[in-house]
Amino acid sequence: MSTETLEFQAEARQLLQLMVHSIYSNKDIFLRELISNASDALDKRRLAGLTDDALRADDLHIEIEADAEARTLTVRDNGIGMSREDVVGLIGTIARSGTAETLRRLKENKNNGNNGNDGKDGNKEQKENAASAELIGQFGVGFYSVFMVADKVGLVTRKAGTEQGVRWESDGDGTYTIETVEDAPEGTSVTVHLRPADEEDALYDYADDRKIREIVKRYSDFISFPIRMGDETLNSMKALWARPRSEVNDEEYREFYRHISHDWTDPLDVIQMRAEGTFEYEALLFIPSRAPHDLFQRDARHGVQLYVKRVFIMDDTRELLPDHLRFVKGVVDAADLSLNISREILQQDRHIQLIRRRLAKKVLSTVKDLMKNDAEKYRTFWREFGPAVKEGLLDRSEDHKAILDIASFGSTAGEEPTSLADYVSRMKDGQDKIYFMTGESRAQVENSPHLEAFRAKEYEVLLLTDPVDEIWVEGVAEYEGKEFQSVTRGAVDLPADEELSEEESGSYAPLLGWLKETLDDVKDVRLTTRLTSSPACLVSDAEGLTPTLEKMYKAMGQEVPAVKRILELNPEHPLVTGLRTAHEQRADAPELTETAELLYGTALLAEGGDLADPARFAKLLADRLARTV
């Protein structure tokens, strides 16, 4: 048959222009697409050969040949090949499966990008993404990417089991030629006539063997067929996530972890998953043994690598794991996902949300297993990543219970951290709350006067010293039916050894009223049973801000209204009883006001707070000490 010159379908010409000028951000992608097409063709032939001996082939492979002088790059395979009708249908037109209409919507969305949104059509970006996603998976779409780097493209193909082949050529100007050839081998060969290299335009020398190796290693290393260049096989084909764990040794996992993470320490644990059914994916995840230096930096790159059918799509895919598990490294390989047309951007859909939930659940259950079966590894994990994991308690994620199950906290029960389950198991008869105290360090919290009565009565208190602890305890109400109760907020009802009589309590009323009037910084003054050796302490309202949380908000530049707190007095302390007596005898004495200021200041300092006027406090204290010498 003679050579025919045909025009691309109108939609195909539009798509070609989009490909060349706006869709792909990285021109290296063209080789990934050609190799992916070749791999698909090999898969189809392998499957066809299972039921038809005539289509069976040995040594299925992909071959790359570069000619630096001729400026050509050829990618060939011995896969299923194409007939003339296939070539015209797949490359000459995209009017299949509704994609012509999809392209129309995509083009309209791009043209209307600055026209605003009247509220009737929904979010413009989401519509564009949904439209472009429908184009994925068609030979013609990825094939068009070659025109980013090509002056001309030639294709020779013969469908396996047929006698005649087809030659197709185009320079991307809107037309192509097609003719029948008699001597074409089975499979497909694509020859790209490369444009001159222009590194300023990120157009590299794709006839350079080193550049070819780099692209294959990055995007196609795990393709299951050998990719050869001369006598060299460029890809490893070692997709560890696709192999049973029994067939992979620990050193292979460690080597793969180092390859994807650039961390030269061994991972703490390996997680392998496979989901089958209507939506299939495989995952190979690693829990590192140390936190990266940028774990808490907002602009840090986090996330797992995404593959689709063993073809690399992107690094740092944050959508596949919640942010509180951002330290997890690994690979997710899905059979199909909603990507945009260039396969460079992941779209949000139910499949992605499903993967995200399942991966998070698996990671947290793995940590729970470590907690039960390998205490040393668990301690390492929580020391390195506990503060990040607890960020998952700040939102309404379904991980709350799982995170609380694996969390550990400092405790007054001993030097070693404790789990919430162990805390609950040690609670006293009749105790219905989990007591905790937040602060900047364990030493500061342990020395707080707020803990005195709890220690004296042997009630365990959790010591929460990570900055995130100040926030999550605001939103998490309970664990296993036991409410969280701060020992520094609201009233704490501990059984007293000896209750104050009504008459004795009433005798403090004048002093309490006077202190409330005298001290401008306090909201109220009351007696307490939470102190045993200190004269006073400051507590917040049950719904009020703690001092540490107030500092955090101010450090973030947020305006926080002045918070007045409650001064609680120990009615058994000599200073308090003496102050009551002095107030009864000489309520107007100026030194009583100074004593009140000193009492408030010492309570503030005891909890690690900052004095509003340190110089005045120092002078009052020095004068008082001088009178006692």
C-alpha atoms as one frame of an Amber mdcrd trajectory, in Angstrom:
protein
   0.000   0.000   0.000   1.374   3.473  -0.852   2.161   6.107   1.701  -0.793
   8.153   2.930  -0.656  11.579   4.520  -3.409  12.097   7.081  -4.363  14.834
   9.487  -4.524  14.380  13.221  -8.006  14.642  14.578  -8.649  18.173  15.809
  -8.640  17.108  19.438  -5.354  15.302  18.939  -3.748  18.452  17.519  -4.952
  20.403  20.545  -3.621  17.773  22.917  -0.275  17.775  21.123   0.024  21.526
  21.638  -0.875  21.173  25.313   1.711  18.425  25.700   4.496  20.455  24.145
   3.767  23.763  25.826   2.033  23.341  29.168   1.243  19.873  30.514   4.598
  18.353  31.434   6.946  20.172  33.788   9.858  17.811  33.087  10.901  16.839
  29.556  12.637  13.673  30.821   9.127  12.248  31.166   8.946  11.414  27.435
  11.307   8.448  27.866   9.335   7.213  30.849   6.193   7.266  28.718   7.803
   5.391  25.821   9.145   2.726  28.185   5.755   2.445  29.903   4.048   1.919
  26.560   6.610  -0.740  25.677   6.130  -2.465  29.041   2.342  -2.502  28.539
   2.825  -4.071  25.105   5.067  -6.766  26.587   2.505  -7.483  29.320  -0.219
  -7.876  26.701   1.886 -10.292  24.691   2.780 -12.342  27.743  -0.896 -12.654
  28.650  -1.887 -13.472  25.054   0.764 -16.182  24.935  -0.855 -17.979  27.846
  -3.843 -18.887  25.673  -2.323 -18.809  22.168   0.963 -20.624  21.531   1.434
 -18.680  18.296   1.742 -15.450  20.295   4.161 -16.837  22.853   7.608 -15.198
  22.776  10.872 -15.792  24.581  13.058 -13.037  26.003  10.487 -10.277  26.198
  12.462  -7.065  26.599  12.834  -3.354  25.838  15.819  -2.049  23.890  17.134
   1.509  23.773  19.521   2.658  21.070  21.057   6.125  20.874  22.874   7.595
  17.885  24.675  10.765  18.920  25.720  11.676  15.362  22.296  11.208  13.829
  20.655  12.738  16.916  18.174   9.876  17.261  16.903   7.807  20.162  15.072
   4.542  19.509  12.944   2.560  21.953  11.835  -0.852  20.713  10.036  -3.819
  22.193   9.001  -7.286  21.043   5.545  -6.972  22.561   2.052  -7.324  21.139
   2.551  -4.666  18.438  -0.141  -2.747  16.533  -2.087  -3.069  13.349  -2.694
  -0.177  10.965  -6.103   0.389  12.557  -4.506   0.420  16.021  -1.967   3.053
  14.992  -4.578   5.351  13.480  -6.943   4.789  16.377  -4.435   5.174  19.175
  -2.141   7.892  17.824  -4.072   9.665  15.104  -7.172  10.167  17.193  -8.184
  10.329  20.834 -11.913  10.068  20.164 -12.147   6.929  22.289 -13.943   6.315
  25.580 -15.244   9.870  25.626 -11.801  11.496  25.737 -12.591  13.988  22.970
 -15.280  15.459  25.217 -12.857  15.298  28.141 -10.265  17.267  26.204 -12.885
  19.861  25.312 -13.656  20.402  29.000  -9.944  20.490  29.832  -9.324  23.157
  27.199 -12.339  25.195  28.325 -11.150  25.078  31.929  -7.707  26.306  30.928
  -9.156  29.116  28.773 -11.544  30.187  31.546  -8.950  30.023  34.307  -9.108
  33.768  35.029 -12.831  34.284  34.534 -13.809  33.645  38.128 -16.368  31.198
  39.398 -20.068  31.837  39.460 -20.636  29.101  42.009 -22.587  26.883  39.613
 -19.718  24.868  38.146 -17.815  24.078  41.343 -14.132  24.527  41.865 -12.324
  25.222  38.573  -9.125  23.441  39.516 -10.946  20.330  40.679 -12.922  20.234
  37.400  -9.744  20.552  35.366  -8.050  17.811  37.319 -11.044  15.497  36.998
 -11.219  16.120  33.260  -7.521  15.574  32.650  -7.457  12.434  34.779  -9.781
  10.698  32.320  -7.071  10.875  29.614  -4.626   8.701  31.526  -3.771   5.233
  30.327  -4.162   5.719  26.586  -1.197   4.997  24.340  -1.694   8.145  22.305
  -1.639  10.494  25.284   1.755   9.512  26.692   3.133   9.064  23.182   2.529
  12.732  22.370   5.077  13.739  25.017   7.901  12.876  22.576   7.151  16.105
  20.702   8.602  18.080  23.624  12.047  16.876  22.505  11.555  15.809  18.875
  11.701  17.440  15.438  10.254  14.258  13.985   9.049  10.911  15.302   8.934
   7.622  13.438   7.196   4.409  14.499   7.445   0.948  12.991   5.198  -1.790
  14.367   3.759  -5.203  13.529   1.042  -6.877  15.498   2.055 -10.284  16.797
   0.560 -13.056  14.680   0.107 -10.910  11.539   2.160 -10.662   8.344   2.370
  -6.952   7.564   3.764  -4.072   9.547   3.099  -0.337   9.603   5.382   2.692
   9.448   4.112   5.974  10.919   5.899   9.362  10.873   5.100  12.903  11.933
   6.887  16.129  12.714   4.044  17.212  14.999   2.704  19.898  12.676  -0.786
  18.423  12.523  -0.285  15.709   9.894   1.282  12.256   9.795   2.190   9.690
   7.166   1.384   6.013   7.358   2.348   3.134   5.107   2.442  -0.665   5.103
   5.843  -2.381   5.364   6.659  -6.022   4.769   9.836  -6.502   6.793   8.852
  -5.090  10.202   9.610  -7.310  13.211   6.862  -8.112  15.683   6.507  -5.431
  18.336   6.978  -1.674  18.171   9.967   0.579  17.534   9.771   4.336  18.157
  12.568   6.533  16.775  12.792  10.081  18.105  14.689  12.605  15.977  15.941
  14.819  18.759  15.965  18.577  18.791  19.292  20.231  19.672  20.038  20.275
  23.375  19.193  23.506  25.186  19.878  23.234  28.916  18.491  26.724  29.571
  15.136  25.334  28.420  15.763  22.084  30.392  16.105  20.258  27.041  18.987
  17.889  27.672  21.026  15.712  25.348  18.857  12.618  25.218  21.323  10.843
  22.944  23.811  10.821  25.836  24.123   7.345  27.388  24.555   8.842  30.858
  21.328  10.822  30.609  19.461   7.735  29.404  20.757   5.662  32.333  19.745
   8.430  34.743  16.169   8.576  33.439  15.729   4.795  33.376  17.112   4.465
  36.900  14.793   7.157  38.207  11.540   6.265  36.483  11.731   2.713  35.148
  14.141   0.811  37.382  11.455  -1.600  38.565   9.798  -2.365  35.223   9.499
  -6.160  35.228  11.090  -6.574  31.783  14.796  -5.943  31.088  15.607  -2.557
  29.546  18.784  -2.996  27.518  21.205  -0.588  25.900  23.741  -2.605  23.962
  24.973  -5.414  26.210  23.962  -3.543  29.378  20.704  -4.026  31.289  19.774
  -0.624  32.704  17.052  -1.547  35.203  17.247  -3.710  38.310  13.711  -5.177
  37.937  13.854  -5.683  41.730  10.483  -4.380  42.809  10.801  -5.691  46.356
   7.230  -4.699  47.175   5.953  -7.121  44.532   7.880 -10.102  45.929   6.762
 -12.246  48.882   8.564 -11.287  52.068   9.903 -14.832  52.360  11.857 -14.289
  49.129  13.572 -11.057  50.240  16.378 -11.013  52.788  17.022  -8.294  55.350
  20.027  -6.917  53.505  17.933  -6.348  50.364  15.391  -4.406  52.410  18.147
  -2.347  54.055  19.752  -1.581  50.691  16.416  -0.519  49.221  15.678   1.668
  52.256  19.020   3.437  51.889  18.311   3.944  48.203  14.949   5.692  48.701
  15.652   7.507  51.975  19.326   8.498  51.699  19.575   7.471  55.354  22.552
   5.243  56.049  21.225   3.855  59.308  19.129   0.703  59.246  15.344   1.080
  59.393  13.598   0.277  62.642  10.982  -1.906  60.957   9.685  -2.973  57.551
   5.999  -3.001  56.589   4.756  -4.787  53.471   1.151  -4.633  52.290  -0.893
  -5.886  49.377  -4.510  -4.990  48.636  -6.455  -6.966  46.065  -9.950  -6.704
  44.678 -11.644  -3.893  42.830  -8.750  -1.563  43.659  -5.281  -3.047  43.872
  -2.084  -1.626  45.288   1.107  -2.776  46.970   3.151  -0.925  49.555   6.580
  -1.324  51.088   7.088   1.053  54.011   9.964   1.642  56.398   9.939   3.138
  59.875  13.297   4.928  60.276  15.393   4.524  63.385  16.089   8.243  63.735
  14.188  11.423  63.028  15.360  13.621  60.138  16.643  17.054  61.058  13.751
  18.720  59.218  10.943  16.695  60.800   9.293  19.824  62.216  10.095  22.253
  59.403   7.056  23.407  57.461   8.770  23.467  54.071  10.477  20.089  54.484
   9.868  17.412  51.853   8.044  14.393  53.231   6.069  11.513  51.856   6.408
   8.157  50.144   7.266   7.404  46.532   4.393   6.685  44.185   4.553   4.149
  41.377   1.810   3.086  38.991   2.390  -0.389  37.563   6.054  -0.187  38.617
   6.564   3.125  36.811   7.841   5.925  39.036   5.428   8.854  39.214   6.611
  11.140  41.998   8.626  11.540  45.181   7.308  12.949  48.434   3.660  11.971
  47.906   2.199  13.520  51.031  -1.370  12.618  50.105  -0.818   8.921  50.831
  -0.013   9.270  54.542  -1.325  11.686  57.178   1.083  14.401  58.207   1.670
  12.925  61.660   3.274   9.913  59.924   5.384  12.039  57.571   8.599  10.361
  58.706   7.610   7.019  57.134   9.577   6.179  53.979   8.679   3.743  51.270
   6.852   2.980  48.058   3.197   2.657  47.070   2.532   0.987  43.727  -1.059
   1.216  42.529  -2.687  -0.446  39.567  -4.612   2.730  38.826  -4.880   6.150
  40.418  -6.390   9.500  39.504  -3.411  11.438  38.218  -3.548  14.525  36.089
  -2.797  14.186  32.395   0.988  14.382  32.855   0.832  11.776  35.638   2.748
  14.245  37.810   0.013  15.347  40.223  -2.065  13.136  42.448  -5.756  13.913
  42.594  -7.912  13.531  45.669 -10.407  10.712  45.292 -11.836   7.857  47.331
  -9.056   5.450  46.299  -6.386   7.772  47.631  -8.304   8.275  50.852  -8.681
   4.513  51.163  -4.942   3.942  50.744  -4.206   6.732  53.217  -6.451   5.224
  55.896  -5.142   1.705  55.415  -1.475   2.704  55.413  -1.916   4.808  58.563
  -3.742   1.981  60.303  -1.005  -0.483  59.353   1.830   1.781  60.544   0.165
   2.410  63.901  -0.645  -1.275  64.418   2.991  -2.111  63.630   4.138   0.313
  66.326   1.661  -1.283  68.731   3.233  -4.672  67.987   6.664  -3.205  68.754
   5.283  -1.860  72.005   4.218  -5.365  73.017   7.051  -7.428  71.603  10.176
  -5.270  71.274  10.414  -2.674  74.024  13.801  -1.355  72.913  12.674  -0.650
  69.349   9.474   0.902  70.639  11.387   3.221  72.986  13.569   4.312  70.069
  10.514   4.968  67.938   8.706   7.024  70.549  11.784   9.015  71.477  12.384
   9.964  67.842   8.847  10.322  66.513   6.438  10.572  69.464   5.984  14.362
  69.266   5.154  14.099  65.555   2.734  11.193  66.034   0.856  13.110  68.740
   0.089  15.813  66.160  -2.492  13.341  64.897  -4.487  14.057  68.063  -4.959
  17.683  67.036  -7.571  16.999  64.359 -10.626  14.817  64.068  -8.845  11.917
  62.409  -9.929   8.365  63.025  -6.432   7.616  64.320  -7.095   9.101  67.778
  -7.646   5.803  69.583  -4.737   4.076  67.826  -2.390   6.960  68.683  -3.447
   7.004  72.332  -2.900   3.233  72.462   0.753   3.555  71.387   1.593   6.800
  73.210   3.966   6.944  76.182   4.303   9.689  78.756   6.485  10.565  81.676
   4.904   9.748  85.019   5.360  10.312  88.717   5.228   6.502  89.065   8.830
   6.113  87.892  11.569   7.205  85.528  10.359   5.090  82.588   7.509   6.385
  80.396   4.150   4.706  80.771   1.317   3.906  78.398  -2.209   5.074  79.091
  -3.369   1.488  79.402  -0.803   0.851  82.151  -1.766   4.097  83.880  -5.433
   3.079  83.904  -4.531  -0.349  85.277  -2.810   1.332  88.258  -5.579   3.797
  89.085  -6.809   3.792  92.666 -10.208   2.464  93.616 -12.742   5.188  93.000
 -10.401   7.236  90.801 -12.263   8.228  87.642  -9.817  10.672  86.053  -6.404
  10.501  84.391  -4.389  13.227  86.084  -1.753  15.095  84.109   0.387  18.193
  84.203   2.000  19.987  81.274   5.228  21.930  81.361   8.454  22.717  79.576
  10.546  19.954  81.168  10.213  16.995  83.482  12.336  18.687  86.140  10.106
  21.760  86.131   6.921  19.730  86.381   8.224  17.375  89.063   9.136  20.314
  91.288   5.773  22.001  90.909   3.758  22.544  94.092   0.701  21.300  92.204
   1.943  17.737  92.637   2.383  17.830  96.394  -0.948  16.363  97.442  -0.875
  13.842  94.595   2.479  12.564  95.785   1.417  12.533  99.398  -1.682  10.493
  98.576   0.151   8.385  95.955  -1.948   9.402  92.978  -0.072   8.971  89.719
   0.229  12.027  87.478   1.334  12.029  83.826   4.100  14.524  83.028   3.478
  15.981  79.564   6.457  18.005  78.367   6.248  18.129  74.549   4.860  21.415
  73.143   2.148  19.486  71.286   0.877  18.102  74.611  -0.417  21.526  75.550
  -2.761  21.466  72.563  -3.981  17.907  72.108  -5.183  17.552  75.697  -7.584
  20.400  74.943  -9.432  18.311  72.377  -9.139  14.721  73.599 -11.710  14.213
  76.302 -11.024  10.702  77.563  -9.312   7.347  77.232 -11.105   4.080  77.982
 -13.909   6.054  79.621 -11.542   7.970  81.937 -11.502  11.746  81.561  -8.244
  13.671  81.383  -7.877  16.141  84.257  -5.142  18.747  84.552  -3.816  19.171
  88.075  -3.276  22.875  87.358  -6.780  23.735  86.128 -10.047  23.926  87.950
 -10.749  22.297  91.302  -9.179  18.925  92.027 -11.108  16.740  94.443  -8.695
  14.503  96.298  -9.745  12.872  99.568  -8.307  14.959 102.400  -6.787  13.377
 105.512  -8.640  15.898 107.620 -11.288  18.216 106.266 -11.397  21.798 107.457
 -14.369  22.461 109.642 -16.960  24.921 108.401 -16.009  27.255 111.210 -12.287
  27.049 110.358 -12.962  27.599 106.673 -15.087  30.588 107.480 -12.263  32.125
 109.481 -10.286  32.533 106.229 -13.053  34.402 104.418 -11.828  37.935 105.345
  -8.254  37.118 104.272  -9.384  35.561 100.979 -11.555  38.575 100.157  -8.776
  41.016 101.018  -6.203  39.156  98.889  -8.563  39.133  95.926  -8.974  42.919
  96.215  -5.265  43.537  96.796  -3.793  41.387  94.021  -4.810  42.794  90.651
  -3.443  39.786  88.721  -5.663  37.155  90.329  -9.226  36.247  89.420 -10.032
  34.623  92.752  -8.434  33.383  95.979  -9.482  30.130  97.655  -8.289  27.374
  99.954  -7.046  24.083  98.521  -6.160  20.553  99.552  -3.727  20.065  96.649
  -0.785  21.550  98.627   1.116  19.921 101.480   4.388  21.862 101.855   4.032
  25.012  99.747   2.012  28.004 100.948   0.295  28.780  97.631  -0.051  27.930
  93.957  -1.734  29.365  90.892  -4.340  27.446  88.896  -6.319  28.201  85.777
 -10.041  27.998  85.306 -11.289  24.657  84.029 -11.699  26.278  80.604  -8.838
  28.775  80.875  -5.477  28.880  79.123  -2.439  27.427  80.858   0.616  29.716
  81.060   2.578  27.460  78.688  -0.200  27.517  76.101  -0.438  31.275  76.459
   3.303  31.556  75.749   2.976  29.316  72.697   0.236  31.440  71.180   2.225
  34.618  71.789   5.339  33.039  70.247   3.275  32.335  67.126   2.336  36.003
  66.953  -1.256  35.537  68.103  -2.862  38.085  70.372  -3.982  36.531  73.648
  -6.163  38.461  76.088  -4.777  38.897  79.588  -5.595  35.800  81.618  -6.163
  36.107  85.342  -5.698  32.958  87.370  -6.811  31.663  90.744  -4.523  31.829
  93.791  -4.976  28.764  96.001  -3.716  28.778  99.606  -2.580  25.944 101.821
  -4.517  26.505 105.080  -2.010  24.373 106.988   1.087  26.352 106.019   2.591
  28.641 108.729   2.879  31.553 106.298  -0.820  31.372 105.449  -1.982  30.928
 109.023   0.334  33.745 110.112  -0.979  36.002 107.378  -4.543  35.273 108.500
  -3.693  36.227 112.078  -1.868  39.391 110.995  -4.775  40.404 108.792  -7.211
  39.930 111.694  -5.044  42.150 113.957  -3.843  44.880 111.542  -5.629  44.688
 108.227  -4.386  48.127 107.130  -0.667  47.485 107.720   1.362  48.256 104.525
   3.682  45.280 105.114   0.698  42.939 104.638   0.311  44.168 101.059   4.017
  43.472 100.485   3.577  39.979 101.946   0.666  39.392  99.622   2.817  40.414
  96.623   5.618  38.112  97.776   3.179  35.237  98.266   1.840  35.677  94.730
   5.335  36.068  93.249   6.694  32.915  94.899   3.695  30.938  93.610   4.355
  32.256  90.103   8.075  31.432  90.251   7.427  27.968  91.670   5.602  26.960
  88.464   8.256  28.502  86.205   6.333  31.672  85.413   7.677  35.138  84.674
   7.317  38.046  87.078   5.815  41.210  85.641   8.249  43.373  87.665  11.252
  41.273  88.788  13.084  44.331  90.152  10.234  45.213  92.545   9.933  41.600
  93.679  13.675  41.454  94.401  13.532  44.709  96.374  10.578  43.571  98.485
  12.293  40.266  99.219  15.601  41.927 100.094  13.874  44.405 102.439  11.928
  41.595 104.138  15.095  39.514 104.611  16.976  42.499 105.985  14.373  42.931
 108.726  14.760  39.297 109.774  18.574  39.328 110.127
